[in-house]
Amino acid sequence: MILSSSDELGYVPKRIISLVPSQTELLHNFKLDTETIAITRFCVHPSDWFSSKQKIGGTKALHIEKILALEPDLIIANKEENIQEQVEALAAHCPVWVTEVKNMEDARQMIADIGKLTGRSSQASSLVQSIDLTFNELKPLQSSPNTAYLIWKDPLMTVGGDTFIHNLMEKAGFHNIFFDTERYPEITLEDLLSKNCNLILLSSEPYPFGEKHVAAFQDSLPGVKVLLVNGEMFSWYGSRLLEAPAYFQKLQVEAGLA
């Protein structure tokens, strides 16, 4: 059974499996240590869970039989991070909550929904309020730099306007020059030049950009500022949002904008 936001389990789950790294971190924030019985190999935070919890494959390569053998009473998945066919195979046997998060409002609702499902509504409400307070402290920039956020190399890929990353870029004061494209378009260096890009953010995930890539882009695009950024701060939509505004402020300084 695939659950929607209006559905209720009718019980507080005691055997939860998370298929999404950022939502695993959220479950930890809700202190569901005993209830969370398994996670994916990409659920690296918190580190103690990563070292102690049973792994049930990757986000897009789930071990279906292993998951079902654990007899979960709630599986938490995500429309973008998990493969539909695998989610449906699991949903044929147990309740699966599938989230879809494209912006901060979706993130707030997701936190509230998971809090309600797991008997942690008060904690979820407090978390959402704290996240809102930290984002309200973000100081607006006098001007927003024309920015490209790159997530992949060979081919180069960026983020369009219908993504959570785009929404956080805008909140952080970075104008996404590919806001009017599909979700994750392939681009070229010529596209960056034609859109007057003056800041490139190289994400740490899913492609692990490093210093050598910064140097390569700076050689190819002289005059364009290139920075490595922590992809978790732009794409993890659970309790990690508490840390994001402070990180964005530091990034603004690093980019010479504040």
C-alpha angles and dihedrals in degrees: 000000000000110000126217128204091267095053126098128201095217090225139054107257118240099180110051126173119193121206095181126073098214092047091049087058088050092054088053090051087054089053094241093149098136094038095052104079104169142014139178125270088251093059092098096156127107095032095213091057091046091055097042110031123088113256120225101189132277127317091261098029105052123177096232097185093048091051094050092047088060089060097222119195091203132024119190115208139162130227094227102036099045131054115253096224092053092048091050091050089055093043090059088070109027142012114285123190109205117196128197116196120183101150144007094277089056089049092052091050092047091053091049092047095050090045090054093046094050099041093255102111095133092050090048092051091050091048093052091049091050092049091051091050093052093049091048087060092061108112115224117241121238089232132012115229119229098255138188119197110203122203102170143030127212093045103029109230132186138175129269131211097272095068138094090235090058091051092053092045089058092046089051091053100255115130109222106222090198095054091121097055136087118285100274110007127184112239141180136222087255090059090055091052095045091054092050094243113190100170130043120191113200110203125220089222149088086358111035101230114190143181093285089060091050089055092047093052092046090052091049096041109033112192094029116112112232123195136176112230137191104252092201090066091056101038111028106095103188131071090327086081088079089070099039102083094054089048091050091052091053089047091052089056092047089052090051094245102116 
